[in-house]
């Protein structure tokens, strides 16, 4: 699997680290497996794309399917709290692809989350509202998942 999920307790965060080539099938399978009824999924989501991650296979039809999968999950999760989602990526190509996703779901007023894209973990952590002391913990968790 080209993505791994780690739930951090302190700070309360769902951390997804993408690595290697991310296929359409991998991405959709990963998000299908997320249990929208698990209360831990109400914590903010931070998705980190390692510099060598390749998401070039993800096209508009992948995003159409991903949105179809995510909409009912987000509706359920947002009943407990707003769904906060940040993506960290410093690759130009991947950033352009993620911007397509952000633009696609961001234009839909019924989509229950609008992800934001950052080039650093620290900026994403600040936007999520994590205490500055947690930024290093998140960075270390990313590195341990990336290894």
Secondary structure, DSSP 4 states (H G I P E B T S, - for coil): --EEEEEETTTTEEEEEE-SB--HHHHHHHHHT--TT-GGGGSEEEEEE-TT-B-TT--HHHHHHHHHHHHHHHHHHHTTS---EEEE---HHHHHHHHHHHHHHHT-TTSS---EEESSHHHHHHHHT--GGGHHHHHHHHHHHH-
